[in-house]
């Protein structure tokens, strides 16, 4: 894809938001900070992906190639790794079967907080760290921590650069 076509395709990018992502006040603040529009649709895995319209009018989507699973806290991800593990595993197994690249963004958390057990779950810090590392190894997954304030920027940056690289590397 030529540079001019790439620029045009990126200008047409749209973030895909899973319909199960609840439209809360925090959600509304998040999407208002994105410099591109979004559409809601049921995604096979994760909360967010991206698509665009190519200069020839065809749609190019990363919906089944790249996804972001956003967690609002260490408490939420701890619950996913314990009492909701079976459901959480199924979702990541679907992504793995589809050979999707997956990101887990954990808001308001970091490894220091995990090690200090600054979360409500009874999940021990060592088990928490081990589970995150296993998820990364097992599911081609990247775990990223950020504040709620910057998560819209992180989500956008990941998706737009994944789209940019896919467009550069695709035989379109």
C-alpha positions as CSV (number, residue, x, y, z in Angstrom):
1,X,0.0,0.0,0.0
2,X,1.4,3.4,-1.0
3,X,1.9,6.0,1.7
4,X,-1.0,8.2,0.4
5,X,-3.4,5.3,0.4
6,X,-2.3,4.3,3.9
7,X,-2.9,7.8,5.2
8,X,-6.4,7.8,3.6
9,X,-7.2,4.4,5.1
10,X,-6.1,5.5,8.6
11,X,-8.3,8.6,8.3
12,X,-11.3,6.2,7.8
13,X,-10.5,4.1,10.8
14,X,-13.3,3.2,13.3
15,X,-12.9,1.5,16.7
16,X,-15.1,-1.5,17.2
17,X,-16.7,-1.8,20.6
18,X,-18.2,-5.0,21.8
19,X,-21.9,-4.7,22.6
20,X,-21.3,-6.3,26.0
21,X,-19.1,-3.3,27.0
22,X,-21.5,-1.3,29.2
23,X,-22.3,2.3,28.2
24,X,-21.5,3.8,31.6
25,X,-20.4,7.4,32.3
26,X,-16.8,6.1,32.3
27,X,-17.4,4.5,28.9
28,X,-18.8,7.7,27.6
29,X,-15.8,9.7,28.8
30,X,-13.5,7.1,27.2
31,X,-15.0,7.2,23.8
32,X,-15.2,11.0,23.7
33,X,-11.4,11.1,24.0
34,X,-10.9,8.9,20.9
35,X,-9.9,11.0,17.8
36,X,-11.9,8.6,15.6
37,X,-15.5,7.3,15.7
38,X,-16.6,4.0,17.1
39,X,-19.4,1.5,16.3
40,X,-20.8,-1.1,18.6
41,X,-21.0,-4.7,17.4
42,X,-20.7,-8.1,19.0
43,X,-17.0,-9.1,18.9
44,X,-15.9,-12.8,19.1
45,X,-13.3,-11.9,21.8
46,X,-12.3,-8.8,23.7
47,X,-13.9,-5.4,24.1
48,X,-12.3,-3.4,21.3
49,X,-10.9,-3.9,17.8
50,X,-10.6,-1.7,14.7
51,X,-11.6,-1.5,11.0
52,X,-11.3,0.9,8.1
53,X,-12.5,1.5,4.7
54,X,-9.8,1.3,2.0
55,X,-9.5,3.8,-0.8
56,X,-11.3,1.4,-3.2
57,X,-14.3,1.2,-0.8
58,X,-13.7,-2.2,0.7
59,X,-13.7,-2.8,4.4
60,X,-10.5,-4.0,6.1
61,X,-11.0,-5.2,9.6
62,X,-8.8,-6.5,12.4
63,X,-11.9,-7.7,14.3
64,X,-10.6,-11.3,14.1
65,X,-6.9,-10.5,14.3
66,X,-6.4,-8.0,17.2
67,X,-8.4,-7.4,20.3
68,X,-8.2,-5.5,23.5
69,X,-9.7,-6.8,26.7
70,X,-10.0,-3.8,29.2
71,X,-10.2,-4.4,32.9
72,X,-11.2,-1.5,35.2
73,X,-9.1,-2.7,38.2
74,X,-6.9,-5.4,39.7
75,X,-10.0,-6.6,41.5
76,X,-11.8,-7.3,38.2
77,X,-8.9,-9.2,36.6
78,X,-8.4,-11.1,39.9
79,X,-12.0,-12.2,39.6
80,X,-11.5,-13.3,36.0
81,X,-8.5,-15.4,37.0
82,X,-10.3,-17.0,39.9
83,X,-14.1,-17.4,40.2
84,X,-14.7,-16.5,36.5
85,X,-11.7,-18.4,35.2
86,X,-13.6,-20.9,33.2
87,X,-15.5,-18.2,31.2
88,X,-12.4,-16.1,30.9
89,X,-10.4,-19.1,29.6
90,X,-13.1,-19.9,27.0
91,X,-12.9,-16.3,25.6
92,X,-9.1,-16.5,25.3
93,X,-9.2,-20.0,23.8
94,X,-11.5,-18.6,21.1
95,X,-9.0,-15.8,20.4
96,X,-6.1,-18.3,20.3
97,X,-8.0,-20.6,17.9
98,X,-8.5,-17.6,15.6
99,X,-4.8,-16.7,16.0
100,X,-5.7,-13.3,17.4
101,X,-3.2,-11.0,19.0
102,X,-4.7,-10.0,22.4
103,X,-4.0,-7.2,24.8
104,X,-5.2,-7.0,28.3
105,X,-5.3,-3.4,29.6
106,X,-5.7,-3.2,33.4
107,X,-6.7,0.2,34.7
108,X,-5.5,1.5,38.0
109,X,-3.1,-1.4,38.6
110,X,0.5,-2.3,38.3
111,X,2.9,-5.0,39.4
112,X,3.8,-3.1,42.6
113,X,0.2,-3.1,43.7
114,X,-0.1,-6.8,43.0
115,X,3.1,-7.7,44.9
116,X,1.9,-5.5,47.9
117,X,-1.6,-7.2,47.6
118,X,-3.4,-3.9,47.2
119,X,-6.5,-5.5,45.8
120,X,-9.5,-7.1,47.5
121,X,-9.2,-10.7,46.1
122,X,-7.9,-13.5,48.2
123,X,-5.7,-14.4,45.2
124,X,-2.2,-14.4,46.5
125,X,0.3,-12.1,44.8
126,X,2.5,-14.9,43.6
127,X,-0.5,-16.7,42.1
128,X,-1.7,-13.4,40.5
129,X,1.7,-12.8,38.9
130,X,2.0,-16.4,37.7
131,X,-1.5,-16.3,36.2
132,X,-0.8,-13.1,34.2
133,X,2.5,-14.6,33.0
134,X,0.8,-17.8,32.0
135,X,-1.9,-15.8,30.1
136,X,0.8,-14.0,28.2
137,X,2.6,-17.2,27.2
138,X,-0.5,-19.3,26.6
139,X,-2.6,-16.8,24.6
140,X,-0.2,-14.5,22.6
141,X,-1.3,-11.8,25.0
142,X,0.2,-8.6,26.2
143,X,-0.6,-7.3,29.6
144,X,-0.5,-3.5,30.0
145,X,-1.2,-1.3,33.0
146,X,-2.4,2.3,32.9
147,X,-4.6,4.7,34.7
148,X,-8.3,5.1,33.8
149,X,-7.4,8.6,32.6
150,X,-5.0,7.5,29.9
151,X,-6.7,4.2,28.9
152,X,-8.5,5.8,26.0
153,X,-5.1,6.9,24.6
154,X,-3.6,3.5,25.1
155,X,-6.6,1.7,23.5
156,X,-6.5,4.1,20.5
157,X,-2.7,3.9,20.1
158,X,-2.6,0.1,20.2
159,X,-5.4,-0.2,17.7
160,X,-4.3,2.5,15.2
161,X,-0.7,1.1,15.1
162,X,-1.9,-2.5,14.8
163,X,-4.0,-1.3,11.9
164,X,-1.2,0.7,10.3
165,X,1.2,-2.3,10.5
166,X,-1.4,-4.6,9.1
167,X,-2.2,-2.3,6.2
168,X,1.6,-1.9,5.5
169,X,2.2,-5.6,5.5
170,X,-1.0,-6.9,3.8
171,X,-1.1,-7.6,0.1
172,X,-4.0,-5.3,-0.7
